[in-house]
Amino acid sequence: MQGFDKLRELKEKMEEEQWKEKVKKQERDMKAYLKRSAAMKKSWAERKAKKDAQPVKVSARLTYPNKQAYEDRLSLLAKEPHQMTKYEMMCDYFLDKVFWKKFGSGCHTMTVRCFEIKKRLFDGTYKSNSGKSRMGYFTPHFIITNIVTGKVREIGRDAVRQHIELDRTYGKNRRNDPKRNFGLPNSRGYR
């Protein structure tokens, strides 16, 4: 009996030593992780600051000195759209950002000086093969009407045409269609 008690004590002592070593290792790992984490956060912050300081090029004639200036301009135009320049008015991407900032999602109309700008959405969505979810996206385009002269201009029409052309060429969701090669070329591994 005495031999078993000594073995049991020895086993408990070894387990306690192993437990202490395990706790020490976890503490060392946690310190290393926190040190690495702090260095990574600092690196990410530096990278983000460097990226935010670079000029934001929205279109060929529409560039802002940094991201903060771009965001400030969007906020200003959402509150006071009459300050919009002609280059900002002719860029569908920028107009979409302004409309999102001012109204949120959907189709809306806004008056800028003597121009009426209508946002329209082309529905490029379709059901998945199973029919459970919707896929695709809406493409925004804008109709700008000069109230004085009556001249109408469409902005973003090329993006809608490109979307329609892709649908015409490749069809909608066709992963279950062997006649059309099970999907777009090089798309998600389908050939």
C-alpha positions as a Python dict, from the first residue, in 0.01 Angstrom:
ca = {
    (1, 'M'): (0, 0, 0),
    (2, 'Q'): (277, 233, 87),
    (3, 'G'): (433, 190, -257),
    (4, 'F'): (108, 290, -426),
    (5, 'D'): (75, 601, -208),
    (6, 'K'): (430, 707, -298),
    (7, 'L'): (361, 646, -668),
    (8, 'R'): (35, 841, -645),
    (9, 'E'): (217, 1132, -474),
    (10, 'L'): (490, 1119, -735),
    (11, 'K'): (230, 1116, -1014),
    (12, 'E'): (43, 1413, -862),
    (13, 'K'): (369, 1603, -822),
    (14, 'M'): (460, 1536, -1188),
    (15, 'E'): (114, 1643, -1305),
    (16, 'E'): (144, 1962, -1099),
    (17, 'E'): (485, 2036, -1253),
    (18, 'Q'): (347, 1972, -1602),
    (19, 'W'): (50, 2199, -1527),
    (20, 'K'): (284, 2479, -1410),
    (21, 'E'): (495, 2442, -1725),
    (22, 'K'): (182, 2451, -1939),
    (23, 'V'): (61, 2769, -1766),
    (24, 'K'): (405, 2933, -1808),
    (25, 'K'): (409, 2842, -2178),
    (26, 'Q'): (60, 2987, -2226),
    (27, 'E'): (167, 3310, -2053),
    (28, 'R'): (477, 3336, -2276),
    (29, 'D'): (267, 3269, -2585),
    (30, 'M'): (10, 3530, -2479),
    (31, 'K'): (280, 3793, -2423),
    (32, 'A'): (432, 3715, -2764),
    (33, 'Y'): (88, 3731, -2925),
    (34, 'L'): (7, 4066, -2763),
    (35, 'K'): (346, 4205, -2867),
    (36, 'R'): (294, 4080, -3222),
    (37, 'S'): (-64, 4207, -3218),
    (38, 'A'): (45, 4555, -3109),
    (39, 'A'): (310, 4563, -3382),
    (40, 'M'): (54, 4451, -3641),
    (41, 'K'): (-198, 4713, -3529),
    (42, 'K'): (69, 4979, -3555),
    (43, 'S'): (168, 4853, -3900),
    (44, 'W'): (-196, 4848, -4015),
    (45, 'A'): (-253, 5199, -3883),
    (46, 'E'): (57, 5325, -4067),
    (47, 'R'): (-50, 5151, -4387),
    (48, 'K'): (-404, 5293, -4360),
    (49, 'A'): (-271, 5644, -4292),
    (50, 'K'): (-40, 5617, -4594),
    (51, 'K'): (-326, 5496, -4814),
    (52, 'D'): (-560, 5770, -4688),
    (53, 'A'): (-298, 6037, -4764),
    (54, 'Q'): (-279, 5937, -5131),
    (55, 'P'): (-490, 6124, -5389),
    (56, 'V'): (-832, 5979, -5472),
    (57, 'K'): (-885, 5962, -5848),
    (58, 'V'): (-1256, 5921, -5921),
    (59, 'S'): (-1236, 5988, -6295),
    (60, 'A'): (-995, 6143, -6544),
    (61, 'R'): (-1093, 6499, -6450),
    (62, 'L'): (-1208, 6441, -6094),
    (63, 'T'): (-930, 6394, -5838),
    (64, 'Y'): (-917, 6480, -5468),
    (65, 'P'): (-593, 6538, -5270),
    (66, 'N'): (-671, 6268, -5010),
    (67, 'K'): (-948, 6043, -4882),
    (68, 'Q'): (-1057, 6290, -4613),
    (69, 'A'): (-1109, 6564, -4873),
    (70, 'Y'): (-1311, 6319, -5084),
    (71, 'E'): (-1533, 6219, -4789),
    (72, 'D'): (-1579, 6584, -4688),
    (73, 'R'): (-1683, 6674, -5043),
    (74, 'L'): (-1940, 6392, -5048),
    (75, 'S'): (-2085, 6510, -4715),
    (76, 'L'): (-2101, 6870, -4835),
    (77, 'L'): (-2276, 6778, -5161),
    (78, 'A'): (-2526, 6560, -4976),
    (79, 'K'): (-2626, 6868, -4772),
    (80, 'E'): (-2581, 7134, -5043),
    (81, 'P'): (-2610, 6976, -5390),
    (82, 'H'): (-2614, 7315, -5567),
    (83, 'Q'): (-2233, 7333, -5516),
    (84, 'M'): (-2174, 7035, -5747),
    (85, 'T'): (-1935, 7100, -6038),
    (86, 'K'): (-1995, 6982, -6393),
    (87, 'Y'): (-1724, 6715, -6364),
    (88, 'E'): (-1884, 6577, -6050),
    (89, 'M'): (-2218, 6577, -6228),
    (90, 'M'): (-2080, 6384, -6527),
    (91, 'C'): (-1928, 6099, -6320),
    (92, 'D'): (-2178, 5819, -6253),
    (93, 'Y'): (-1966, 5665, -5975),
    (94, 'F'): (-1944, 5996, -5788),
    (95, 'L'): (-2314, 6072, -5841),
    (96, 'D'): (-2402, 5731, -5701),
    (97, 'K'): (-2195, 5802, -5389),
    (98, 'V'): (-2367, 6139, -5342),
    (99, 'F'): (-2712, 5984, -5382),
    (100, 'W'): (-2625, 5709, -5133),
    (101, 'K'): (-2502, 5971, -4885),
    (102, 'K'): (-2812, 6189, -4929),
    (103, 'F'): (-3097, 5937, -4976),
    (104, 'G'): (-2966, 5587, -4913),
    (105, 'S'): (-3064, 5305, -5148),
    (106, 'G'): (-3321, 5324, -5426),
    (107, 'C'): (-3420, 5556, -5709),
    (108, 'H'): (-3444, 5927, -5630),
    (109, 'T'): (-3450, 6270, -5791),
    (110, 'M'): (-3239, 6571, -5696),
    (111, 'T'): (-3231, 6926, -5833),
    (112, 'V'): (-2890, 7092, -5877),
    (113, 'R'): (-2915, 7455, -5990),
    (114, 'C'): (-3093, 7426, -6329),
    (115, 'F'): (-3046, 7047, -6362),
    (116, 'E'): (-3277, 6770, -6255),
    (117, 'I'): (-3085, 6448, -6181),
    (118, 'K'): (-3281, 6121, -6167),
    (119, 'K'): (-3116, 5806, -6038),
    (120, 'R'): (-3241, 5485, -6199),
    (121, 'L'): (-3137, 5125, -6133),
    (122, 'F'): (-3101, 4851, -6393),
    (123, 'D'): (-3205, 4520, -6236),
    (124, 'G'): (-2934, 4269, -6319),
    (125, 'T'): (-3031, 4020, -6049),
    (126, 'Y'): (-3136, 3662, -6104),
    (127, 'K'): (-3218, 3356, -5897),
    (128, 'S'): (-2953, 3097, -5818),
    (129, 'N'): (-2974, 2745, -5958),
    (130, 'S'): (-3153, 2624, -5646),
    (131, 'G'): (-3388, 2923, -5651),
    (132, 'K'): (-3319, 2999, -5285),
    (133, 'S'): (-3114, 3317, -5323),
    (134, 'R'): (-3080, 3618, -5553),
    (135, 'M'): (-2753, 3677, -5733),
    (136, 'G'): (-2618, 3962, -5944),
    (137, 'Y'): (-2645, 4333, -5874),
    (138, 'F'): (-2827, 4655, -5964),
    (139, 'T'): (-2643, 4894, -6197),
    (140, 'P'): (-2710, 5266, -6135),
    (141, 'H'): (-2749, 5513, -6421),
    (142, 'F'): (-2858, 5875, -6420),
    (143, 'I'): (-3076, 6095, -6638),
    (144, 'I'): (-2975, 6461, -6620),
    (145, 'T'): (-3222, 6710, -6765),
    (146, 'N'): (-3143, 7078, -6814),
    (147, 'I'): (-3459, 7250, -6693),
    (148, 'V'): (-3392, 7566, -6897),
    (149, 'T'): (-3310, 7414, -7238),
    (150, 'G'): (-3475, 7073, -7200),
    (151, 'K'): (-3157, 6890, -7307),
    (152, 'V'): (-3135, 6535, -7165),
    (153, 'R'): (-2812, 6347, -7099),
    (154, 'E'): (-2771, 5992, -6968),
    (155, 'I'): (-2477, 5914, -6739),
    (156, 'G'): (-2374, 5554, -6671),
    (157, 'R'): (-2545, 5420, -6982),
    (158, 'D'): (-2229, 5235, -7088),
    (159, 'A'): (-2223, 5032, -6765),
    (160, 'V'): (-2583, 4924, -6825),
    (161, 'R'): (-2506, 4831, -7187),
    (162, 'Q'): (-2205, 4631, -7075),
    (163, 'H'): (-2420, 4449, -6820),
    (164, 'I'): (-2685, 4369, -7084),
    (165, 'E'): (-2417, 4255, -7331),
    (166, 'L'): (-2267, 4017, -7073),
    (167, 'D'): (-2613, 3873, -7006),
    (168, 'R'): (-2675, 3833, -7377),
    (169, 'T'): (-2339, 3667, -7436),
    (170, 'Y'): (-2319, 3436, -7137),
    (171, 'G'): (-2671, 3415, -7003),
    (172, 'K'): (-2762, 3419, -6637),
    (173, 'N'): (-2662, 3151, -6391),
    (174, 'R'): (-2571, 2845, -6596),
    (175, 'R'): (-2363, 2619, -6373),
    (176, 'N'): (-2603, 2331, -6438),
    (177, 'D'): (-2599, 2372, -6815),
    (178, 'P'): (-2356, 2136, -6995),
    (179, 'K'): (-2443, 2284, -7337),
    (180, 'R'): (-2286, 2615, -7234),
    (181, 'N'): (-1973, 2481, -7063),
    (182, 'F'): (-2105, 2492, -6701),
    (183, 'G'): (-2037, 2861, -6637),
    (184, 'L'): (-1827, 3151, -6754),
    (185, 'P'): (-1473, 3068, -6870),
    (186, 'N'): (-1235, 3050, -6570),
    (187, 'S'): (-1516, 3133, -6331),
    (188, 'R'): (-1492, 2958, -5993),
    (189, 'G'): (-1306, 2668, -6147),
    (190, 'Y'): (-1583, 2583, -6395),
    (191, 'R'): (-1450, 2511, -6742),
}
